[in-house]
Amino acid sequence: MLRKINLTKQIIAGLILGILLGAWYRHNWPDAQDIQPFAQNMEILSDIFLRLIKMIIAPLVFSLLLTGIAKAGDFKTVGRIGLKTMIYFTGATLVALILGLVIVNVFKPGAALSDAGLVSSASIEPHAFDAREFIMHVFPESIADSMARNQILPIIIFVLFFGVATAALHEKGKIVVEFFDSVSHIMLKVTSYVMLFAPFAVFGAIASVIASKGLGILSGYMQIVLAFFGGLAIFIFGILFLLCTVLGIPYFRLLGHLKEPMLLAFSTASSEAAMPKTILALERHGCPNRIVSFVLPLGYSFNLDGSIMYMTFATLSISQAYGISLTIGQQVTMMLMLLVTSKGMAGVPRASLVVIAGMLGYFNIPQEGLTLILAIDWLLDMGRSAVNVAGNAVATAVVSKWEGELKINR
């Protein structure tokens, strides 16, 4: 029966049931001595989910990033269009990451979770930035040890060396690339299995926190939702509009063509589901088929702006919830790490949660905070899916414009 209900609806159901159970238990057994054992028992579900997430971080990042580097190597064969596409993707990723940082630092949505009593920051000590420690940490002594500890940055460095060396071997390296491409697909399947447990994790986490803190804590979530959707609106109606205006692309006419695929992406929380309609919309707008068929599929792996922005937004919101203040240097480090890890992972359903878990571990932020975001991830996913469609459509229109092949259909 559960298989007939998509994961988003299952998570929503887990959220509602968790709220009802937590409120019911708190009403009938208000004594703190009764609530604490119940809350701890319910947290077992979210603890299991966190362990499963940690289990897949290293192999998923390793295989997907290596495959992504291999795909990037293929851009040489398509010449000018491939170079322009990668320049745009890198720039758009940086802008999305920076916007996520700015929104969190200005509005501090994560602090609302702490104010509402969702977490206690009293025993949390921030990870002080040490330049020497950071530099030494970047270069792994043992890749096996780094993977066992889920240390993202050393894994990235090793994969960069490994990927470049593999590409340099040409034919001999192809078998390795094909192997890790198969591994990446296997890990994506494993990820999909792990995510099936997400509704139970949400149910347990919410039931525990509602029983312990009461229904008043839900106000903290509203501030996070409003801040994130506000950031998405700035990206769509500010950054993308400004870019198109500078390049002479009629942005609102493009949005008019994208209305249906963006609505589909929002309602299904899947930008991939809207891809066929997005292709038709771009061709109606005047983008040539050869550029649409090249840029758009690559964008679904390398340029999902809403998902990329979410990674910085969620990581810093969780740090704020625990009262952990990251320095500008640490935030820049996080942004550069995400600039690399997001490539090839952005298009993986809910893989952003895996990346966020890795970031939390690296900056000594309690990974249990991931369950706080997971409770509303389904709603945030709807918004970022719609933005992903708009971002990739603009990327295609921009490359078409740069190639002098954008013919606006009146």
C-alpha positions as CSV (number, residue, x, y, z in Angstrom):
1,M,0.0,0.0,0.0
2,L,2.8,2.4,0.9
3,R,4.4,1.9,-2.5
4,K,1.3,3.4,-4.1
5,I,1.9,6.6,-2.1
6,N,4.9,8.7,-3.2
7,L,7.6,9.5,-0.7
8,T,6.6,13.2,-0.3
9,K,3.1,12.2,0.8
10,Q,4.5,9.5,3.1
11,I,6.7,12.1,4.8
12,I,3.7,14.5,5.2
13,A,1.7,11.6,6.7
14,G,4.6,10.9,9.1
15,L,4.8,14.5,10.0
16,I,1.0,14.8,10.8
17,L,0.9,11.5,12.7
18,G,4.0,12.5,14.7
19,I,2.4,15.8,15.7
20,L,-0.8,14.0,16.7
21,L,0.9,11.3,18.7
22,G,3.2,13.8,20.4
23,A,0.4,16.1,21.3
24,W,-1.8,13.2,22.5
25,Y,1.0,11.8,24.7
26,R,1.8,15.3,26.2
27,H,-1.9,15.9,27.0
28,N,-2.4,12.5,28.7
29,W,1.0,12.3,30.5
30,P,2.2,15.8,31.1
31,D,4.7,14.8,33.7
32,A,8.3,15.2,32.5
33,Q,9.3,11.8,34.0
34,D,6.8,10.1,31.8
35,I,7.6,12.1,28.7
36,Q,11.4,11.6,28.7
37,P,11.4,7.8,28.2
38,F,8.7,8.1,25.4
39,A,10.7,10.9,23.7
40,Q,13.9,8.8,23.8
41,N,12.2,5.7,22.4
42,M,10.7,7.7,19.5
43,E,14.1,9.2,18.7
44,I,15.3,5.7,17.9
45,L,13.6,5.9,14.6
46,S,15.4,9.1,13.6
47,D,18.7,7.8,15.0
48,I,18.4,4.7,12.7
49,F,17.8,7.0,9.7
50,L,20.9,9.2,10.6
51,R,23.0,6.1,10.8
52,L,21.8,5.0,7.4
53,I,22.6,8.4,5.9
54,K,26.1,8.3,7.4
55,M,26.5,4.9,5.9
56,I,26.1,6.1,2.3
57,I,27.9,9.5,2.5
58,A,31.4,8.4,1.4
59,P,30.6,5.8,-1.3
60,L,28.0,8.1,-2.8
61,V,30.2,11.2,-2.9
62,F,33.1,9.2,-4.2
63,S,31.3,7.5,-7.0
64,L,29.2,10.4,-8.1
65,L,32.0,12.9,-8.0
66,L,34.3,10.7,-10.0
67,T,31.6,10.1,-12.6
68,G,31.0,13.8,-12.7
69,I,34.6,14.5,-13.4
70,A,34.6,12.0,-16.2
71,K,31.5,13.7,-17.7
72,A,33.3,17.0,-17.5
73,G,36.1,15.6,-19.5
74,D,33.7,14.8,-22.3
75,F,33.0,18.5,-22.7
76,K,36.2,18.8,-24.7
77,T,34.6,16.9,-27.5
78,V,31.8,19.4,-27.9
79,G,34.1,22.4,-28.0
80,R,32.7,25.9,-27.7
81,I,29.2,25.1,-26.5
82,G,30.5,22.8,-23.8
83,L,32.9,25.5,-22.5
84,K,30.3,28.1,-22.4
85,T,27.9,25.8,-20.6
86,M,30.4,24.9,-17.9
87,I,31.3,28.6,-17.4
88,Y,27.6,29.4,-16.9
89,F,27.0,26.4,-14.6
90,T,30.0,27.3,-12.4
91,G,28.9,31.0,-12.2
92,A,25.2,30.0,-11.4
93,T,26.3,27.6,-8.7
94,L,28.4,30.2,-7.0
95,V,25.6,32.7,-7.1
96,A,23.1,30.2,-5.7
97,L,25.5,29.2,-2.9
98,I,26.3,32.8,-2.0
99,L,22.6,33.7,-2.0
100,G,21.9,30.8,0.5
101,L,24.7,32.1,2.8
102,V,23.3,35.7,2.6
103,I,19.7,34.7,3.3
104,V,20.7,32.7,6.4
105,N,23.1,35.3,7.8
106,V,20.6,38.1,7.3
107,F,17.3,36.4,8.5
108,K,18.9,33.7,10.9
109,P,16.0,31.3,10.4
110,G,17.7,28.5,12.3
111,A,17.7,30.6,15.5
112,A,13.9,30.3,15.5
113,L,14.2,26.5,16.1
114,S,16.4,27.2,19.1
115,D,14.0,30.0,20.4
116,A,11.0,27.6,20.0
117,G,12.8,25.0,22.1
118,L,13.4,22.4,19.4
119,V,17.1,22.1,20.4
120,S,19.3,22.9,23.3
121,S,22.6,24.7,22.5
122,A,24.0,24.7,26.0
123,S,26.4,21.8,25.6
124,I,27.5,22.5,22.0
125,E,31.0,23.9,21.4
126,P,31.8,25.4,18.0
127,H,34.6,24.0,15.9
128,A,37.2,26.8,16.0
129,F,38.9,27.5,12.7
130,D,42.6,26.7,12.7
131,A,44.4,27.4,9.4
132,R,47.1,24.8,9.9
133,E,44.6,22.2,11.0
134,F,42.5,23.0,8.0
135,I,45.4,22.7,5.5
136,M,46.6,19.4,7.1
137,H,43.0,18.1,7.0
138,V,42.6,18.8,3.3
139,F,45.2,16.2,2.3
140,P,44.4,12.7,3.5
141,E,46.9,10.4,5.0
142,S,44.6,7.5,4.2
143,I,41.6,7.7,1.9
144,A,40.2,4.6,3.7
145,D,40.4,6.4,7.0
146,S,38.8,9.6,5.5
147,M,36.0,7.5,4.1
148,A,35.4,5.7,7.3
149,R,35.1,9.0,9.1
150,N,33.0,10.6,6.3
151,Q,35.5,13.4,5.9
152,I,34.2,15.1,2.7
153,L,37.1,17.4,1.9
154,P,39.8,14.8,1.9
155,I,37.6,12.6,-0.2
156,I,37.1,15.4,-2.7
157,I,40.9,16.0,-3.0
158,F,41.6,12.2,-3.5
159,V,38.8,11.9,-6.2
160,L,40.2,15.0,-8.0
161,F,43.6,13.3,-8.2
162,F,42.1,9.9,-9.0
163,G,39.8,11.4,-11.7
164,V,42.5,13.3,-13.5
165,A,44.8,10.3,-13.4
166,T,42.0,8.1,-14.8
167,A,41.3,10.5,-17.6
168,A,45.0,10.7,-18.5
169,L,45.0,7.0,-19.2
170,H,42.4,7.3,-21.9
171,E,41.4,3.8,-23.0
172,K,42.8,2.1,-19.9
173,G,40.9,4.5,-17.7
174,K,37.6,3.9,-19.3
175,I,37.0,0.6,-17.5
176,V,37.5,2.3,-14.2
177,V,35.1,5.1,-15.1
178,E,32.5,2.5,-16.2
179,F,33.0,0.6,-13.0
180,F,32.4,3.7,-10.8
181,D,29.5,4.7,-13.0
182,S,27.9,1.4,-12.1
183,V,28.8,1.9,-8.5
184,S,27.2,5.4,-8.6
185,H,24.0,3.9,-10.0
186,I,24.1,1.2,-7.3
187,M,24.6,3.8,-4.6
188,L,21.7,5.9,-6.0
189,K,19.5,2.8,-5.6
190,V,20.8,2.3,-2.1
191,T,20.0,6.0,-1.4
192,S,16.4,5.5,-2.6
193,Y,16.1,2.5,-0.2
194,V,17.4,4.6,2.7
195,M,15.0,7.4,1.9
196,L,12.1,5.0,2.2
197,F,12.8,5.1,6.0
198,A,12.5,8.9,6.0
199,P,8.7,9.0,6.9
200,F,9.4,6.9,10.0
201,A,12.3,9.1,11.0
202,V,10.1,12.2,10.6
203,F,7.3,10.5,12.6
204,G,9.7,9.6,15.5
205,A,11.5,12.9,15.6
206,I,8.3,15.1,15.5
207,A,6.5,12.9,18.0
208,S,9.5,13.1,20.4
209,V,9.9,16.9,20.1
210,I,6.1,17.7,20.3
211,A,5.7,15.5,23.4
212,S,8.7,17.2,25.0
213,K,8.2,20.8,24.0
214,G,4.5,21.2,22.9
215,L,2.8,22.4,19.7
216,G,4.3,25.9,20.1
217,I,7.6,24.8,18.6
218,L,6.0,24.6,15.1
219,S,6.3,28.4,14.7
220,G,10.1,27.9,14.3
221,Y,9.5,25.9,11.2
222,M,7.4,28.6,9.6
223,Q,10.3,31.1,9.8
224,I,12.6,28.7,8.0
225,V,10.0,28.1,5.2
226,L,9.4,31.8,4.7
227,A,13.1,32.6,4.6
228,F,13.9,29.9,2.1
229,F,11.0,30.7,-0.2
230,G,11.9,34.3,0.1
231,G,15.4,33.4,-1.1
232,L,14.0,31.4,-4.0
233,A,11.9,34.4,-5.0
234,I,14.9,36.6,-5.0
235,F,16.7,34.1,-7.3
236,I,13.9,33.8,-9.7
237,F,12.6,37.4,-9.9
238,G,15.9,39.1,-9.0
239,I,19.0,37.3,-10.2
240,L,17.6,35.4,-13.2
241,F,15.6,38.5,-14.3
242,L,18.7,40.7,-14.1
243,L,20.8,38.3,-16.0
244,C,18.3,37.9,-18.8
245,T,17.8,41.7,-19.0
246,V,21.5,42.3,-19.4
247,L,21.7,39.7,-22.2
248,G,18.5,41.0,-23.9
249,I,16.5,37.8,-23.2
250,P,12.7,38.5,-22.6
251,Y,12.6,36.9,-19.2
252,F,8.9,37.1,-18.4
253,R,8.0,35.7,-21.9
254,L,10.3,32.8,-21.0
255,L,8.6,32.4,-17.7
256,G,5.2,32.4,-19.5
257,H,6.4,29.4,-21.6
258,L,7.7,27.7,-18.4
259,K,4.5,28.1,-16.4
260,E,3.3,24.6,-16.9
261,P,6.6,22.7,-16.3
262,M,7.3,24.8,-13.2
263,L,3.9,24.1,-11.8
264,L,4.4,20.4,-12.5
265,A,7.8,20.4,-10.8
266,F,6.3,22.2,-7.8
267,S,3.4,19.9,-7.4
268,T,5.4,16.7,-7.8
269,A,8.5,18.0,-6.0
270,S,10.5,16.7,-9.0
271,S,12.2,18.9,-11.5
272,E,13.0,15.8,-13.6
273,A,9.3,15.1,-14.0
274,A,9.0,18.4,-15.8
275,M,11.9,17.9,-18.2
276,P,9.9,16.8,-21.3
277,K,7.6,19.9,-21.0
278,T,10.6,22.1,-20.3
279,I,12.2,21.0,-23.6
280,L,9.0,21.9,-25.5
281,A,8.7,25.2,-23.7
282,L,12.3,26.2,-24.6
283,E,11.8,25.3,-28.2
284,R,8.6,27.4,-28.3
285,H,10.6,30.2,-26.8
286,G,13.1,30.0,-29.7
287,C,16.0,27.9,-28.4
288,P,17.5,25.5,-31.0
289,N,16.9,21.9,-30.4
290,R,20.7,21.0,-30.6
291,I,21.5,23.4,-27.7
292,V,18.4,22.4,-25.7
293,S,19.2,18.7,-26.0
294,F,22.8,19.3,-24.9
295,V,22.5,22.0,-22.1
296,L,19.3,20.9,-20.4
297,P,20.2,17.2,-19.6
298,L,23.6,18.4,-18.3
299,G,21.9,21.0,-16.2
300,Y,19.9,18.3,-14.4
301,S,23.2,17.0,-13.0
302,F,25.3,20.1,-12.7
303,N,23.1,23.1,-12.4
304,L,20.0,22.7,-10.1
305,D,20.2,26.2,-8.5
306,G,17.4,25.7,-6.0
307,S,18.9,22.4,-4.6
308,I,22.4,24.0,-4.5
309,M,21.1,27.0,-2.6
310,Y,19.3,24.7,-0.2
311,M,22.6,23.0,0.8
312,T,24.1,26.2,2.3
313,F,20.8,27.4,3.7
314,A,20.0,24.1,5.5
315,T,23.6,23.6,6.9
316,L,23.8,27.1,8.3
317,S,20.2,27.0,9.6
318,I,21.0,23.9,11.6
319,S,24.2,25.5,13.0
320,Q,22.1,28.5,14.1
321,A,19.6,26.2,15.7
322,Y,22.4,24.8,17.9
323,G,23.9,28.2,18.6
324,I,27.0,27.5,16.6
325,S,28.4,30.5,14.8
326,L,30.6,29.8,11.8
327,T,33.2,32.4,10.8
328,I,33.3,34.0,7.4
329,G,36.3,31.8,6.6
330,Q,34.4,28.6,7.5
331,Q,31.4,29.7,5.4
332,V,33.6,30.3,2.4
333,T,35.2,26.9,3.0
334,M,31.8,25.4,3.1
335,M,30.8,27.2,-0.2
336,L,33.9,25.9,-2.0
337,M,33.4,22.4,-0.8
338,L,29.8,22.5,-2.0
339,L,30.8,24.0,-5.3
340,V,32.6,20.7,-6.0
341,T,30.4,18.2,-4.3
342,S,27.2,19.6,-5.8
343,K,28.4,18.7,-9.3
344,G,26.9,15.4,-10.3
345,M,24.9,15.2,-7.1
346,A,22.4,18.0,-7.6
347,G,20.1,16.0,-9.7
348,V,19.9,13.0,-7.3
349,P,16.6,13.0,-5.4
350,R,17.2,14.1,-1.8
351,A,21.0,13.6,-2.2
352,S,21.3,17.1,-0.8
353,L,20.5,15.6,2.6
354,V,23.6,13.3,2.2
355,V,25.8,16.3,1.3
356,I,24.3,18.4,4.2
357,A,25.1,15.5,6.6
358,G,28.7,15.5,5.4
359,M,28.9,19.3,6.0
360,L,27.5,19.0,9.5
361,G,30.0,16.4,10.4
362,Y,32.9,18.4,9.0
363,F,32.1,21.6,10.9
364,N,31.3,19.7,14.2
365,I,27.6,20.5,14.0
366,P,25.3,17.8,15.5
367,Q,24.1,15.6,12.7
368,E,20.9,15.0,14.6
369,G,19.9,18.4,13.4
370,L,19.3,16.9,10.0
371,T,16.0,15.4,11.3
372,L,14.8,18.9,12.1
373,I,15.1,20.0,8.5
374,L,13.8,16.6,7.3
375,A,10.4,17.3,8.8
376,I,9.9,20.2,6.3
377,D,12.2,19.0,3.5
378,W,9.2,17.9,1.4
379,L,7.8,21.5,1.4
380,L,11.2,23.1,0.7
381,D,11.7,20.5,-2.0
382,M,8.6,21.6,-3.9
383,G,10.0,25.2,-4.0
384,R,13.5,24.3,-5.1
385,S,12.2,21.9,-7.8
386,A,10.4,24.7,-9.5
387,V,13.4,27.0,-9.2
388,N,15.6,24.2,-10.7
389,V,13.4,24.2,-13.8
390,A,13.6,28.0,-14.2
391,G,17.4,28.0,-13.6
392,N,18.1,25.3,-16.3
393,A,15.8,27.0,-18.7
394,V,17.6,30.3,-18.3
395,A,20.9,28.4,-18.7
396,T,19.7,27.0,-22.1
397,A,18.5,30.4,-23.2
398,V,21.7,32.1,-22.2
399,V,23.9,29.6,-24.1
400,S,21.6,29.9,-27.1
401,K,22.0,33.7,-26.9
402,W,25.8,33.4,-26.7
403,E,25.8,31.2,-29.7
404,G,23.6,33.7,-31.6
405,E,20.9,31.1,-32.2
406,L,18.1,32.4,-29.9
407,K,15.2,33.3,-32.1
408,I,12.4,34.7,-30.0
409,N,9.0,33.4,-31.1
410,R,6.6,36.3,-30.8
